């Protein structure tokens, strides 16, 4: 399966196939024939995997970073940039990310900033990264105030989604990716009854196709692309508090909670009827994503964290469903959000 992200001269292919990682050397030779070296950014854990046989066909250097969100810090970014300089990468060379969404975010940001921008190719190794993080050019790191608050738009030259790798994932890792699939399922207005008959390849195709289509029309999130943040306002708040507590929550689990809360908020604002709540709950359950907000997280703290969401403009902003479709809704009263959140938690 090859899905094209149409961006004029910067268009690129997302390849979804068994063994896609082995196409790297050929892709580099075709797209970047002047490249003489690349730095592969990955984690130490992935280096030990049996499938890690990445061959760029040119001089390659390995840069290892911490697993998960721990790699998305200013300190780690600085270390990566120093190592790129030590490897003497030129503007005609490239970075290759091999890892989950955190690694693609970090590597993409490093590529956007080193020498004011060099090429990057992503080899996403989790379902979450394949259906979301590696596609669309969003890069970034976290700040103490919130997730992904520092970053840049920097499109990859190609994305190689290897389905052989995803067959090695744990059930928890698969569910993390399914959170983003559930979001796409709802945005596409697909019924919960269709989930049972769909294959894993269908989930990837749905999510990648939707994101490619939206990014092609709105690269820098000036309009429709913001809809891809559906469920993410509360999700990012939960992830921020969870990371600070030392017990990080998987992204897909947090998104599933965020999706269920967003539709409850939309109902409280008179935007949708109760049937929409029931359908959302059925989709989330259909993907085996029934999770609750950790009890130790105070609702006031969650609302405060939501106010720092990157979509917000000194207010509380959410992507919400409505009778005419999904849209970004700003300036929502804090007491309303807090009240719906408390009610939501009481009935989780």
C-alpha positions in Angstrom: 0.0 0.0 0.0 1.4 3.4 -1.0 -0.4 6.5 0.1 0.7 9.9 -1.3 0.8 13.0 0.8 0.3 15.7 -1.8 2.3 18.9 -1.0 3.5 20.0 -4.4 7.3 19.7 -4.7 7.5 18.3 -1.1 5.0 15.5 -1.7 6.1 12.1 -0.4 4.9 8.5 -0.1 3.8 6.6 3.0 4.6 2.9 2.3 2.7 0.4 4.3 4.1 -3.1 3.7 5.7 -6.2 5.2 9.5 -5.6 5.2 9.2 -1.9 4.3 12.3 -1.0 6.4 14.4 -2.9 3.9 13.5 -0.4 1.1 15.5 2.3 2.9 18.6 2.1 0.8 16.7 2.2 -2.4 14.6 5.1 -1.3 17.7 7.1 -0.3 19.4 6.3 -3.6 16.3 7.5 -5.5 15.3 10.6 -3.5 18.6 11.8 -2.1 21.3 10.6 -4.6 23.9 13.1 -3.3 23.6 11.9 0.4 26.8 10.3 1.6 25.9 9.7 5.3 22.9 9.4 7.6 22.4 9.3 11.3 19.9 6.7 12.5 18.1 8.0 15.7 16.6 5.1 17.7 16.5 3.7 21.3 18.8 1.2 22.9 15.9 -1.1 23.4 15.1 -1.2 19.7 18.7 -1.8 18.8 18.4 -5.2 20.5 15.4 -6.3 18.5 15.8 -9.2 16.1 14.3 -7.2 13.2 16.8 -4.3 13.6 18.7 -4.8 10.3 18.5 -1.2 9.0 20.8 -0.6 6.1 20.9 2.8 4.5 23.3 1.9 1.7 25.6 4.8 2.7 27.7 5.6 5.7 25.5 5.4 8.8 25.9 6.4 12.4 23.6 5.3 15.3 22.4 7.8 17.8 20.5 6.3 20.8 18.0 8.2 22.9 15.8 7.3 25.9 12.6 5.4 25.4 9.2 7.1 25.1 8.5 10.6 26.1 11.7 10.8 28.1 13.5 11.5 24.8 11.4 14.6 24.0 13.3 17.1 26.1 15.5 20.1 25.4 18.5 18.3 26.9 18.1 15.2 24.7 17.6 17.4 21.6 20.8 19.3 22.4 22.7 16.0 22.8 21.4 14.8 19.4 22.3 18.0 17.6 25.9 17.8 19.0 26.2 14.2 17.8 24.9 15.2 14.3 27.6 17.8 14.2 30.3 15.3 15.4 29.2 13.0 12.6 29.8 15.9 10.2 26.5 15.5 8.5 26.1 18.0 5.6 22.9 19.6 4.2 22.8 16.9 1.6 22.8 14.1 4.1 19.9 12.9 6.2 18.5 11.6 9.5 16.5 8.4 9.7 14.2 7.8 12.7 13.6 4.3 13.8 11.1 4.1 16.7 7.8 5.2 18.0 6.1 8.5 17.9 8.4 10.1 20.5 11.4 9.2 18.4 9.9 10.5 15.2 8.9 13.8 16.9 12.4 14.3 18.3 14.2 13.2 15.1 12.0 15.4 13.0 12.7 18.4 15.2 16.4 17.7 15.1 16.2 17.5 11.2 14.3 20.8 11.1 16.9 22.6 13.2 20.3 21.1 12.3 21.9 23.3 9.6 18.5 25.0 9.4 17.0 21.9 8.0 18.1 18.6 6.5 16.2 15.6 5.1 14.5 13.0 7.4 13.0 9.6 6.6 10.8 7.9 9.2 10.6 4.2 9.9 7.9 4.1 12.5 8.0 1.0 14.7 4.7 1.3 16.6 1.2 1.3 15.4 0.7 4.7 17.0 3.6 6.2 15.0 2.5 4.5 11.8 -1.0 5.8 11.8 -0.2 9.3 13.2 3.1 10.6 14.5 5.3 9.9 11.5 3.0 11.4 9.0 2.3 15.1 8.4 5.6 16.8 9.4 4.7 17.7 13.0 7.8 17.5 15.1 8.4 18.6 18.7 9.5 18.2 22.2 7.8 18.7 25.6 8.2 21.5 28.0 7.4 21.6 31.7 4.2 23.5 30.9 2.9 20.8 28.5 3.3 18.4 25.6 4.7 19.4 22.2 5.0 23.1 23.0 8.3 23.4 21.1 8.6 22.2 17.6 8.4 22.8 13.9 6.6 21.6 10.8 9.2 19.6 8.8 7.9 17.1 6.3 9.8 13.8 5.8 11.0 12.7 2.4 9.4 9.3 2.9 7.7 7.2 5.6 8.2 3.4 5.7 5.6 1.6 7.8 6.8 -2.0 8.2 3.9 -4.3 9.2 6.4 -7.1 10.1 7.6 -4.9 13.0 4.1 -4.2 14.3 3.4 -7.9 14.6 6.0 -8.0 17.4 4.2 -5.3 19.5 2.6 -6.1 22.8 -1.2 -5.8 23.2 -0.7 -2.6 25.2 1.4 -1.1 22.4 -1.3 -2.1 19.8 -4.0 -0.5 21.9 -2.0 2.7 22.1 -2.1 3.0 18.4 -5.8 2.0 18.3 -6.6 5.2 20.2 -5.7 7.2 17.2 -7.5 4.8 14.9 -10.6 5.3 17.1 -10.3 9.0 16.6 -10.1 8.6 12.8 -13.0 6.2 12.9 -15.2 8.8 14.6 -14.0 11.7 12.4 -14.9 9.6 9.4 -18.3 8.8 10.9 -17.7 5.0 10.7 -20.1 2.9 12.7 -19.0 0.9 15.7 -20.6 -2.2 14.0 -18.0 -2.1 11.3 -15.1 -2.6 13.7 -15.6 -6.4 14.0 -15.3 -7.0 10.3 -12.2 -4.8 9.7 -8.7 -6.2 9.6 -5.6 -4.5 11.1 -4.5 -3.4 7.6 -7.9 -1.6 7.2 -7.2 0.4 10.4 -3.8 1.6 9.2 -5.2 2.4 5.7 -8.1 4.4 7.2 -5.9 6.5 9.5 -3.1 7.1 7.1 -5.5 8.0 4.2 -7.4 10.4 6.4 -4.2 12.1 7.7 -2.7 12.3 4.3 -5.8 13.9 2.8 -6.1 16.5 5.6 -2.4 17.4 5.7 -2.4 17.8 1.9 -5.1 20.5 2.3 -3.8 22.1 5.5 -0.1 21.5 6.1 0.3 24.0 8.9 -2.9 23.5 10.9 -4.6 26.6 9.8 -8.0 24.9 9.4 -9.1 21.3 9.0 -5.9 19.8 10.3 -6.7 21.0 13.8 -9.6 18.4 13.7 -6.9 15.7 14.1 -6.6 16.9 17.7 -10.0 15.5 18.5 -9.9 14.0 22.0 -6.3 15.4 22.5 -7.0 18.4 24.8 -7.8 16.2 27.8 -5.5 13.5 26.6 -2.4 15.7 26.7 -3.4 17.0 30.1 -3.6 13.5 31.5 -0.3 12.6 29.9 1.3 15.7 31.4 0.2 14.8 34.9 1.0 11.1 34.4 4.5 11.9 33.2 5.1 14.2 36.2 3.8 11.5 38.6 6.4 9.0 37.3 3.7 6.7 35.9 3.3 7.7 32.2 0.0 6.7 30.5 0.1 5.4 26.9 -1.0 8.0 24.4 -3.8 5.9 22.9 -5.3 5.2 26.4 -5.3 8.9 27.1 -6.9 9.7 23.7 -9.7 7.2 24.3 -10.6 9.0 27.5 -10.3 12.4 25.7 -12.7 11.2 23.0 -15.3 10.2 25.5 -15.0 13.4 27.4 -15.1 15.6 24.3 -18.4 14.2 23.2 -19.8 14.6 26.8 -18.7 18.3 26.7 -20.3 18.7 23.2 -23.5 17.3 24.6 -23.4 19.7 27.6 -23.0 22.6 25.2 -26.1 21.5 23.2 -24.0 20.5 20.1 -25.0 16.8 19.9 -27.7 14.5 21.3 -27.2 11.5 23.6 -27.0 9.1 20.7 -23.6 10.6 19.8 -22.3 9.8 23.3 -23.5 6.2 23.0 -21.9 5.8 19.6 -18.6 7.2 20.8 -18.6 4.9 23.8 -19.4 1.9 21.5 -16.5 2.8 19.2 -14.0 3.2 22.1 -15.2 -0.1 23.6 -15.0 -1.8 20.2 -11.3 -1.0 20.1 -10.9 -2.3 23.6 -10.0 1.2 24.9 -12.1 1.6 28.1 -9.8 3.5 30.5 -10.5 5.9 33.3 -8.7 9.0 34.5 -6.4 8.1 37.4 -8.1 9.0 40.6 -5.1 10.9 42.0 -5.3 13.5 39.3 -7.3 16.5 40.6 -9.9 17.9 38.1 -8.7 21.5 38.8 -5.2 20.4 37.7 -6.5 18.8 34.6 -8.4 21.9 33.6 -5.3 24.0 34.3 -3.3 21.7 32.1 -5.9 21.9 29.3 -5.7 25.7 29.3 -2.0 25.3 28.1 -3.0 23.2 25.1 -1.3 24.4 21.9 -4.6 25.1 20.2 -5.7 27.5 23.0 -5.4 31.2 22.9 -5.4 32.1 26.6 -8.6 30.1 27.0 -10.1 26.6 26.9 -10.3 25.3 23.3 -11.5 21.9 22.2 -12.3 20.0 18.9 -15.9 19.1 19.3 -18.6 17.3 17.2 -21.6 19.2 16.2 -24.7 18.9 14.0 -22.7 20.3 11.0 -19.6 18.2 11.8 -16.4 18.6 13.8 -14.9 22.0 14.5 -12.6 23.9 16.8 -14.5 25.6 19.6 -12.8 28.3 21.6 -13.6 30.3 24.7 -15.5 27.6 26.6 -16.3 28.6 30.1 -14.0 27.1 32.7 -16.8 26.2 35.1 -18.6 24.4 32.4 -15.6 22.3 31.5 -14.9 21.6 35.2 -18.5 20.6 35.8 -18.6 18.2 32.9 -15.3 16.7 33.9 -16.5 16.0 37.4 -19.7 14.5 36.1 -17.7 12.4 33.6 -15.4 11.1 36.2 -18.3 10.1 38.5 -19.7 7.9 35.7 -16.6 6.4 34.2 
